[in-house]
């Protein structure tokens, strides 16, 4: 209860003394301390992996359209002036924006929405109305197809919510025109959280030099590097994603080379080819969904970082990034330290970066911090 009183939004089974009978999945309940005093209100799902998800620490606050509109409005205000050079942004980042279980991204006039738990599923009509009214999006689609919904006892849902959703959604990031197919893409459409890192790496590349993009997916890093005059090579095991990247490169008038296959094996092949690069990115998908996965993940980071460092020219830059909550910055640094030893070189830690402002990290919600990246500069 102490954590809940400190505005931690998750109430696990061990935190709950008792619950009244007959509470339906996703109902809004009053939350009381052991002495009977009101702590706040939240969604409750007796069968959920996380039974309680706090919504407000104001006892008696109505959870209605006005409430949801105020949360969306506050989220938009938090981002005001902080997301520039693009018409794509994360509008709602679940608990970090006070709406547990709702993720919403906006690409121009198109909204992508995801509902993850029984509480927001019950109130989906109110939440969608609030999003439509506050964002002004002319069309929206749903990608509620996560494993979290299954754990909540919910069916997966995808489809158009309102308006005419195009087959390819178009948006812009600086001087690049980007696209994705709403019902084929991963997550809610595009990896917006690497925006700042894409710009960072673009600023470091040299025209004519090679740029290595490991675990590229649809190649946002590669496209930025190519626009800056570099010669990118994108590695991924998703052939469809590499096909999207090739099309994006053509439509933006740049050239990107692609390599399909396992990342570590392909890096080994590039080493044998004696390829060299001026800059590189190692950005794998989530490798540690549980704490127990961290040692294996660190080994993968070490192997990939060592291979990338060996192909990097002296003074070249390598960005090592993770989207796994359980992998800490110290884990990345440990892996990089071992990798530099295996590569027979030194490296300076130039910067440590985190997720951008439209993915806020709240002090009271440690889980809201997930994206961590270490920028290294190779020493001879």
Buried (B, 14 or more C-beta within 10 A) or exposed (E): BEEBEEBBBBBEEEBBEEEEEEBEBBBBBEBBEEEEEEBBBBBBBBEBEBBBBBBBBEEEBEBEBEBBBBBBBEBBEBBEEEBEEBEBBBBBBBBBBBBBBBBBBBBBBBBBBBBBBBBBBBBBEBBBEBBBBBBEBBBBBBBBBBEBBEBBBBEEBEEEBEBEBBEEBBBBBEEBEBBBEBBEBBBBBBBBBBBBBBBBBBEBBBEEBBBBBBBBBBBBBBBBBBBBBBBBBBBBBBEEBBEBBBEBBEEBEBEBBBBBEEBBEBBEBBBEEEEBBBBBBBBBEBBBEEEEBBEEBBEBBBBBBBBBBBBBBEEBBBBBBBBBBBBBBEBBBBBBEBBBEBBEBBBEBBEEBBBBBBBBBBEEBEBBBBBBBBBBBBEE
